């Protein structure tokens, strides 16, 4: 069977993915990407990955990717928040760090494939292109954060957990004697280990932080003072410090005016979003003026809504939803799916209507 480099994060999902591949007859080599510098508390992840590789009887290597992770994930994350946008760092990490580095390791080790523990599948579809398909587990499906993977990356990718539920994965780990069987899931932003993301930005950026500004309502009336736009995101309700007599939410961030716009629940809903930085997967692209029906997710935990994709001039696309969606946030990806659950493509939300 083929040789495969399996990314081992120290968690249960990546360990079981490697275990399943070995059980299927692949020659598996474990590789852990070290994305941090210094004596981070995350160093225990390396120990866990090494221990699980030893239990599976596979070789294990560590690849230092801290420089790449800093430049391709952390710094863009900070820049986006300073612009009043809400990024998803996992999307950037998967394409530009995780897959890029695992494929480099595969080339060095003579492996044909790379594999991870993501809950999604990859297949070559009828038109000859490779595409990610939604995982069988709706609760754990991670196809959303893989929409930027290229055809070259996908052609060398194995995703063994696409048909599994989390509980089944933990049961496999327990039977195999892997110590990660009951290990908690990793936190959402792996590099924010203390405090919240706003604390992280304050500690890590050399740029001038946005100063305190004003909360305003939809009509522009001043409601109070905010701490700086890096502390807020569209849809946020907690931590506003406003007593308005009704449930108040962040509906928009205006970085140019340093304003956080506040409204009630109905004002969160949008009928369309405009997307840029487009990436296509199951299709080569859409021509200017072309339309396509799709199911669209506007954030990781969004169930999706049917919509029409309308390709605009230049690198832009408008998504017109059949029903309004709640709190689309500029900077977050909108990911498009076909009826079979394959990723058509996606783009970053620029604005909403």
VMD Tcl script that draws the C-alpha trace (Angstrom):
set ca {
  {0.00 0.00 0.00}
  {1.02 3.68 -0.34}
  {3.06 5.59 2.17}
  {1.16 8.40 3.91}
  {2.22 11.24 6.21}
  {-0.41 11.63 8.94}
  {-0.55 14.91 10.80}
  {-0.55 14.12 14.53}
  {-1.76 17.02 16.68}
  {-1.78 15.12 19.96}
  {-5.57 14.80 19.90}
  {-7.87 11.85 19.43}
  {-9.04 12.64 15.89}
  {-5.64 12.74 14.24}
  {-4.53 9.65 16.19}
  {-7.53 7.60 15.07}
  {-7.09 8.79 11.47}
  {-3.53 7.45 11.53}
  {-4.67 4.25 13.25}
  {-7.37 3.59 10.63}
  {-4.93 4.13 7.79}
  {-2.42 1.72 9.29}
  {-5.19 -0.85 9.82}
  {-6.09 -0.46 6.13}
  {-2.55 -1.36 5.12}
  {-0.96 2.02 4.52}
  {2.61 2.68 5.61}
  {1.98 5.54 8.04}
  {4.49 8.13 9.21}
  {3.40 10.58 11.90}
  {4.39 14.25 11.63}
  {3.58 16.95 14.19}
  {3.74 20.59 13.14}
  {5.18 22.76 15.91}
  {3.52 26.12 15.39}
  {4.76 27.95 18.47}
  {8.06 29.13 19.92}
  {9.45 29.00 23.43}
  {8.12 27.04 26.37}
  {4.44 27.14 25.51}
  {2.02 25.04 27.53}
  {1.16 23.44 24.20}
  {4.42 21.48 24.31}
  {2.45 18.65 25.93}
  {0.83 18.16 22.51}
  {4.19 16.98 21.20}
  {4.51 14.51 24.06}
  {1.01 13.15 23.42}
  {1.64 12.80 19.69}
  {4.93 11.01 20.31}
  {3.28 8.65 22.81}
  {0.45 7.76 20.43}
  {2.82 7.19 17.52}
  {4.81 4.81 19.71}
  {1.66 2.91 20.70}
  {0.72 2.54 17.03}
  {4.23 1.47 16.11}
  {4.77 4.21 13.53}
  {7.72 6.60 13.15}
  {7.17 10.15 14.32}
  {8.81 13.43 13.35}
  {8.39 17.05 14.45}
  {8.50 19.84 11.89}
  {9.06 23.40 13.14}
  {6.57 25.65 11.36}
  {6.43 28.53 13.85}
  {7.70 31.12 11.37}
  {5.19 30.13 8.69}
  {2.36 29.99 11.23}
  {3.19 33.45 12.52}
  {3.29 35.04 9.06}
  {0.39 33.16 7.41}
  {-2.05 32.78 10.34}
  {-1.37 34.93 13.40}
  {-0.38 38.19 11.71}
  {-3.31 38.13 9.22}
  {-5.62 37.33 12.15}
  {-4.44 40.46 13.96}
  {-4.64 42.64 10.84}
  {-8.22 41.57 10.14}
  {-9.43 42.42 13.65}
  {-7.71 45.80 13.46}
  {-9.78 46.42 10.29}
  {-13.03 45.60 12.09}
  {-13.38 42.18 10.44}
  {-13.83 38.69 11.94}
  {-11.35 36.17 10.47}
  {-11.30 32.37 10.68}
  {-7.65 31.43 11.27}
  {-8.23 27.70 10.76}
  {-9.01 28.29 7.07}
  {-5.69 30.04 6.48}
  {-3.78 27.50 8.56}
  {-5.12 24.50 6.68}
  {-4.08 25.64 3.23}
  {-0.98 27.71 3.89}
  {0.57 25.88 6.85}
  {-0.89 22.46 7.60}
  {-1.25 21.09 4.07}
  {1.73 23.00 2.70}
  {4.04 21.70 5.42}
  {2.69 18.13 5.48}
  {3.12 17.88 1.71}
  {6.69 19.16 2.01}
  {7.33 16.50 4.63}
  {5.72 13.89 2.36}
  {8.06 14.84 -0.47}
  {11.08 14.42 1.80}
  {9.83 11.09 3.21}
  {8.73 9.65 -0.13}
  {5.02 9.57 0.74}
  {2.25 9.84 -1.84}
  {-0.44 11.15 0.52}
  {-1.02 13.29 3.57}
  {-3.85 12.70 6.04}
  {-5.52 14.57 8.89}
  {-8.30 13.93 11.41}
  {-10.79 16.37 9.91}
  {-14.43 15.26 9.81}
  {-14.90 15.49 6.04}
  {-14.23 13.41 2.93}
  {-12.35 14.01 -0.31}
  {-13.19 12.46 -3.67}
  {-12.60 12.87 -7.37}
  {-15.98 13.75 -8.85}
  {-17.48 13.18 -12.30}
  {-15.93 16.26 -13.93}
  {-12.46 15.06 -12.92}
  {-11.93 17.63 -10.19}
  {-11.24 16.83 -6.54}
  {-13.66 18.13 -3.92}
  {-14.22 18.06 -0.18}
  {-17.54 16.59 0.93}
  {-19.34 17.39 4.17}
  {-18.73 14.95 7.00}
  {-21.43 12.44 7.91}
  {-21.58 14.00 11.37}
  {-23.45 17.29 11.03}
  {-22.31 18.26 14.51}
  {-18.60 17.74 13.75}
  {-18.46 18.44 10.01}
  {-15.27 20.42 9.24}
  {-15.58 20.86 5.48}
  {-16.13 24.59 6.03}
  {-12.51 25.18 7.07}
  {-11.11 23.21 4.11}
  {-12.65 25.16 1.22}
  {-9.35 26.84 0.25}
  {-7.45 23.61 -0.43}
  {-6.12 23.46 -3.98}
  {-6.60 20.70 -6.55}
  {-2.96 19.70 -6.12}
  {-3.32 19.47 -2.35}
  {-6.58 17.52 -2.58}
  {-5.13 15.01 -5.06}
  {-2.69 13.90 -2.35}
  {-5.12 13.98 0.60}
  {-6.77 11.21 2.62}
  {-9.47 12.03 5.20}
  {-10.37 8.81 7.06}
  {-12.92 10.29 9.50}
  {-15.48 11.58 7.01}
  {-18.01 8.83 7.75}
  {-17.55 8.77 11.54}
  {-19.25 10.32 14.53}
  {-17.07 11.63 17.37}
  {-18.34 8.99 19.79}
  {-17.28 6.23 17.39}
  {-13.83 7.78 17.05}
  {-13.38 7.86 20.83}
  {-14.49 4.22 21.03}
  {-11.90 3.22 18.42}
  {-9.21 5.08 20.33}
  {-10.17 3.36 23.58}
  {-10.06 -0.11 21.98}
  {-6.67 0.70 20.46}
  {-5.29 1.81 23.81}
  {-4.62 5.36 22.66}
  {-4.27 7.76 25.57}
  {-6.21 10.47 23.72}
  {-9.47 8.51 23.84}
  {-11.01 10.83 26.46}
  {-8.94 13.92 25.75}
  {-11.13 17.06 25.45}
  {-11.51 18.70 22.04}
  {-9.01 21.44 21.32}
  {-10.01 25.08 21.77}
  {-11.24 27.07 18.81}
  {-8.23 29.40 18.43}
  {-5.18 27.31 19.29}
  {-2.76 30.23 19.62}
  {-4.93 32.21 22.08}
  {-3.96 30.28 25.20}
  {-4.60 32.96 27.84}
  {-7.40 35.53 28.01}
  {-9.49 36.23 24.91}
  {-8.60 37.17 21.36}
  {-8.63 40.92 22.17}
  {-6.04 40.36 24.92}
  {-3.94 38.37 22.46}
  {-4.07 41.15 19.86}
  {-3.05 43.75 22.45}
  {-0.08 41.62 23.51}
  {1.09 40.59 20.06}
  {0.65 43.56 17.73}
  {3.15 46.35 17.22}
  {0.53 48.41 15.40}
  {-1.44 51.13 17.12}
  {-4.61 49.68 18.63}
  {-7.97 51.23 17.73}
  {-8.87 53.68 20.50}
  {-12.13 53.75 22.42}
  {-15.03 55.10 20.37}
  {-18.80 55.36 20.35}
  {-21.65 52.90 20.28}
  {-24.31 54.22 17.92}
  {-27.74 52.99 16.90}
  {-28.83 52.41 13.29}
  {-29.76 56.10 13.00}
  {-26.35 57.27 14.22}
  {-27.45 58.32 17.72}
  {-24.69 57.91 20.31}
  {-25.50 55.25 22.92}
  {-22.27 55.13 24.89}
  {-18.53 54.44 24.68}
  {-16.85 51.22 23.52}
  {-13.37 49.91 24.38}
  {-12.05 49.69 20.80}
  {-13.38 47.78 17.79}
  {-11.06 44.80 18.32}
  {-13.26 43.83 21.26}
  {-16.40 43.30 19.15}
  {-17.80 41.22 16.33}
  {-21.10 41.17 14.45}
  {-23.80 39.33 16.39}
  {-22.16 39.89 19.78}
  {-24.50 40.56 22.70}
  {-22.46 39.95 25.86}
  {-19.89 42.38 27.17}
  {-21.37 45.53 25.64}
  {-22.09 47.27 28.93}
  {-25.20 48.94 27.55}
  {-28.58 49.16 29.33}
  {-31.05 50.00 26.56}
  {-34.18 48.26 27.79}
  {-34.06 45.70 24.98}
  {-31.63 42.93 23.91}
  {-28.86 44.77 22.05}
  {-26.47 43.27 19.49}
  {-23.53 44.44 17.42}
  {-24.90 44.77 13.89}
  {-21.94 46.41 12.17}
  {-18.42 47.70 12.80}
  {-17.32 50.92 11.12}
  {-13.54 51.02 11.44}
  {-13.24 54.31 9.53}
  {-15.50 56.11 12.01}
  {-14.42 53.93 14.97}
  {-18.08 53.16 15.63}
  {-19.83 50.00 16.83}
  {-23.38 49.98 15.49}
  {-26.00 48.52 17.84}
  {-29.47 47.18 17.04}
  {-32.12 44.70 18.08}
  {-32.39 41.07 17.01}
  {-34.28 41.80 13.74}
  {-31.50 44.11 12.53}
  {-29.03 41.19 12.48}
  {-30.72 39.50 9.51}
  {-29.43 39.96 5.98}
  {-30.78 38.85 2.60}
  {-27.47 38.92 0.70}
  {-23.72 39.06 1.20}
  {-20.95 40.12 -1.17}
  {-17.84 37.90 -1.19}
  {-14.29 38.39 -2.40}
  {-11.02 36.40 -2.37}
  {-12.90 33.62 -4.15}
  {-11.73 30.02 -4.29}
  {-13.44 27.32 -6.36}
  {-13.18 23.58 -5.80}
  {-15.76 21.27 -7.43}
  {-16.07 23.67 -10.39}
  {-13.29 25.65 -12.10}
  {-15.16 28.91 -11.50}
  {-18.13 31.05 -12.52}
  {-18.10 33.44 -15.48}
  {-19.11 37.06 -15.00}
  {-22.92 37.21 -14.91}
  {-23.29 33.45 -14.35}
  {-25.53 32.20 -11.53}
  {-25.56 28.95 -9.58}
  {-27.79 27.49 -6.89}
  {-26.06 26.36 -3.71}
  {-26.32 25.72 0.00}
  {-24.25 28.37 1.77}
  {-22.71 28.40 5.25}
  {-21.71 31.82 6.59}
  {-19.76 30.55 9.61}
  {-18.45 27.27 10.96}
  {-21.47 26.37 13.11}
  {-24.10 27.65 10.67}
  {-26.44 24.96 9.35}
  {-26.53 26.55 5.89}
  {-29.18 28.27 3.77}
  {-30.15 27.80 0.14}
  {-29.11 30.68 -2.09}
  {-28.26 31.86 -5.58}
  {-24.64 32.72 -6.37}
  {-24.27 35.64 -8.78}
  {-20.80 36.26 -10.20}
  {-19.98 39.97 -10.42}
  {-17.29 41.79 -12.33}
  {-13.78 41.18 -11.03}
  {-13.05 38.94 -8.05}
  {-16.46 39.29 -6.41}
  {-19.64 37.28 -6.03}
  {-23.04 38.05 -4.48}
  {-24.93 35.43 -2.48}
  {-28.69 36.05 -2.45}
  {-30.35 33.89 0.22}
  {-33.78 32.32 -0.06}
  {-34.35 33.30 3.56}
  {-32.48 35.97 5.56}
  {-29.45 34.76 7.51}
  {-28.45 35.94 10.95}
  {-25.35 38.05 11.59}
  {-23.05 37.46 8.61}
  {-19.73 38.99 9.66}
  {-17.27 40.61 7.24}
  {-14.06 38.59 7.20}
  {-15.78 35.27 7.84}
  {-15.86 32.80 4.95}
  {-19.05 31.96 3.09}
  {-18.73 28.40 1.79}
  {-20.87 27.04 -1.05}
  {-22.11 23.42 -1.34}
  {-23.92 21.46 -4.03}
  {-26.86 19.11 -3.41}
  {-24.54 16.15 -2.79}
  {-22.67 18.03 -0.07}
  {-19.51 18.73 -2.09}
  {-17.78 22.08 -1.67}
  {-18.28 24.25 -4.74}
  {-16.00 26.93 -3.35}
  {-16.13 29.92 -1.06}
  {-15.00 33.46 -0.37}
  {-14.56 36.04 2.39}
  {-17.62 38.11 3.27}
  {-16.98 41.74 2.33}
  {-20.37 43.26 3.14}
  {-24.03 42.40 3.62}
  {-27.40 43.78 2.53}
}
mol new
graphics top color blue
foreach p $ca { graphics top sphere $p radius 0.5 }
foreach p [lrange $ca 0 end-1] q [lrange $ca 1 end] { graphics top cylinder $p $q radius 0.2 }
display resetview
